[in-house]
Amino acid sequence: MHDQLIRATAPGIRGFAAITTNLTEEARRRHDCLPVAAAALGRTMTGAVLMAANLKTAESLTVRISGDGPLKEIVADAYPDGSVRGYVRNPSVDLPLNNGKLAVGQAVGKGHIYVTRFVGLKQPFTGSAELVSGEIAEDITQYLTVSEQTPSSVALGVLIAPDTTVAAAGGFFIQALPGAEEKVLIKVENNLRHIPPVSQMVYNGQDAKSILETVFAGLPTTIYPGTDLSFHCQCSRERVENMLVSLGAEELKQMIADGEAEVCCHFCSEKYRFDDQELTEILRGIETK
């Protein structure tokens, strides 16, 4: 099943669902995450994807979870074209299971969630809220209610296989619109109480469309065309070169004396190596300006 985001509406309510198994596995592999870290990162990236679903082309969104647990910080950037990237500060966290489940809340700890919306030429807006549980979905729901005054229901899940790869990942985001009828909200709430965990639905073969149909069961529902999702980082060798230029001549001379430089991207762990000849060329470009 490929990763995809689907949007749907029912009378007075809208929803988004995403399958993110492959992109979460890509992030796990790139950052060499142990299961707890992989689950926390996958949930955060999925949440960012869902929240970015209504962004315009030139916009983007960053979700940052900062806690006092051993994971320290989780960051995810999402874009309206369906691309997402993310990292966890400490991918090697390994905690015992908590009642048979990955101890994500314990690994995140207490702290805050920060959501920054980059809206074209305007100044970016950052909102925040205290973490409720560290389980990510509840924390995003709390943020939407407290910081953006948007009553919502968010479900996120990552299922890790015995070999530590990602077996299933996904989530959904349900939002009541102004004027929604009480009977519609009650129907959706009843549906939500009786559905299995979202990671289990994905593992059982349900796609994003099917998940939304389950959430909106018994209501007239309109499903819209989907958006393919992928783990994709905006880093490039050219951007890293520009970063090296910004360090200045003295810093570059020290790197040349060391014989090489290696820059690793936080978001994707891609490594960019520059030998002394390449660094000398960059230095020459600075000195001739």
N, C-alpha and C positions, 0 to 999 in steps of 0.2 A: 504494500500500500504506500503510495507516495504522499509526501507531506503536503497538506492543503488547508487553507482557511475558507470556511463557508459562512455566509451571512444569511439570516432568515428573519422574517417579521411575522408576528401574529397580531391580532387586534390590540393596540396599546402597548406592545412589547417588542423588543428586538433582541436578537441573540447572535453570537458568533461562536463557532467551534473550530478547533484546529487539531490536526494530526501532526505531531512534531517528532515522531520516533527517529527518523533518519537524521534530522539536524541535531537532535540531542545526542545521538550516538557519535556524530561527527565532532561535536564539542567535547564529549567524554574522551574520545580518542586523541584529539589534539592536545588536550590539557592533562591527559593521563589521570583522569579523576577516579577515585575510589567511589563505591556505590552511594554513600551519603552525599558527597559533593556532586556527583553526577545528577542525582535526583533534585537537589537544591538548584543547581544550575539549569537543568531542564525545565523545572517549574517556572523559574524566573524568566527564561527566554520565552516560554509559551505564554506567560502572562503578558510580557511586553508585546508579543505578536498580536494578541487579542486586543490589547489597548490601543495599538497602532492601526487597527483595522479601518478607522474612519479618517485617518490623516490624508492630507493632500500630497501631491507629488513631491513638492520641495520640503516637506516636513519630516520630522523623525522624533523618536521618543526614547528616553533612557530610563530604565528602572534600576535603582541601586538599593540593595538590602544591606544595611550596616548593623551588625549585631556584636554582642560581646562573647559569642560562642566561638569555637575553634575555627569555623569557616571564615570569620572576620568580615568579609565583604563579598557580595555577588553583584555583578553588573551585567546588564543586557541592553543592547541598542537594537531597536526595531525600526523598519522602514516600510512605507506603504506598498512597496513593490514585492513584499513578502520575504525580504532578506532580513536576517537577524544574526547578531554575533554576541558573544558573552564570555565571561570568565569568572572564576571563583578564586579568591585570594589564596586559599589553602586547599588545593585539590586532593591532598593526601590524608584528609580527615577520615578516620575509621572509628565508628562508635558501635557498641552492641545494639542489637535490635531492641526497639521499645514496643512491648506487646505484639511482637511479631512483625513490626513495621520499621522501616528505616527511620532513624531518629533525626529527621531533618530539623524539627523545632529545637531540639537540644543543641544541634550543631550550629544553628543560627544564633540562638540565644535572644536576649533582650536588646532592643535598639530601635532603629527607625527605618522606615521605607521612604525613599525620595524618588519622585517622578518628575523628570524634566522634559518639557515639550518644546521642541525647536520648530518654530512656525515661520519659516521663510526669513524675510528681512526683519521681522520683529524681534525684540529681545526674548530670549528663551524664558519660559516660566517654570519654576520649580515649586512643587508642593510636597508636603511631607506629613507623616503620621507615625505614631508609635506602633511598633510591632505588637500584634495581638498574641501570636503564638509562635512565630518563626516558621510556620508551615507554608508560607508564601501566599496561598490562595486566600486564606482568611485575612492576611495582612493587606493584600491588594483590595479586597472587599472593604476593609476598614478605611483604607486610604480614599477610595472612591466616595465613601459615605461622608467622611470627615472633611477632607480637603476639597473635593469637587462637588459635594452635595448631590451625589448621584447614587441613589439606592440601587444596588446591584447584587448579583450572586455570581461568584467566580469559583470554578472547580478546576484544579490542576492535578495531574498525576504522571508519575514516571515509574515504570515497572522495570526492575533490573533483573536480568537473567542470572542463573547460577555461575556463568562464566564471566560475570560483571559487565557484560555488554547491555545495551538498552534494548529491552524486549518490546516496550510500548511506551508511548508518551503522547500526551495531548491535553486538551482542556476546553472549557467553554465559559462564556461570559454573557450573562443575561441581564438585561436592563429594562426597567419599566419606563415608559414614556409618559409625559404629562397627560393626565386625563384617562389613564388606564383604568378599566373597570375592575372593581373588587373581585368579581367572579373569575375574571381572567387570571388575576394574580393568585387567587386561591388554587385554581386549577394547576398553574405552573408549580406552585409550592408543593402541592400534593404529588405531582410528577417527580419533583426533585427528591422528595422523601423516599421514593420507591425505586430509584434507579441505582445500579451498581456504581462503584468507583469508576471514574472516567478512564483510568489506566486499564481497568479490567475490560471496559467496553471496547477500547482500542485493541487490546490483546485478543479479544474475541472476534475481531474483524469488522467492527463498526467503523465506517468512515465518518467524516465531519458532518455530512448531510444527515446520515442516520442518527447521529448523536442529537442533532437539533430536532429531528422528528420525534425522538424519544422524549426530549424535554418539553416539546410543544404538543405532545400527544393529546388528541381530543379538541384541538383548536385549529381553525383554518390558517394554514401556514403558507407563506410565499418564500421559496428558496431562490437565492440569487447565484449567479455564476461565481465559481471559486477562484482563489488566488493560490498559485503554487508557492510553497515556502522552501527556504533553504538557508543553511548556515553559510554566510558570506561576509568576509571582512573587506573593509575599504582600504586596508593597508596596501602599499606597493613599494617597489624599490625606489621609484621616483620620489614618493612622499618621505621615505626614510632619508634619501639624499638631501631633501630640503630641510629635514630636521637636523642633519649633521651640519649643514650650512649655518643654521641658526645658532649652533653652539659657539661659533666664532673660530678665528684662526688659531688661537693659543691651544684650545682644546683639541683641534684637529692635529696640530703639531705633536701633541702628546700621544695621540693615537698612532700617528705615523712612526713615532719613536718605538711604540709598542709592537709595531709590525702589522697590525690589523685591528679591525673593529667588528664586533658582532652586536646587532640590535635584534631583540626578540619582541614581537608584538604581544602585548598583554591579551588582546582579544582572541587571537587565533594561534598563538605560539609559533607563527612563522618566523624563521630566522633569516636575517639578511647579513651577509658577510662582505666586508670590504677589505681588500688587501692594501698594502702600503702604496702601491701605484695608483689605485682608485682613489684613495684618500688624498694623495698628492694632487691629483687632478681637481678634486673638489676644492682643496686649499688654493690652488692656482686660480680657480674661478673666483674665489673671494678676493684674492689679492689684486686681481686685474680690474676689479670694479671700481 
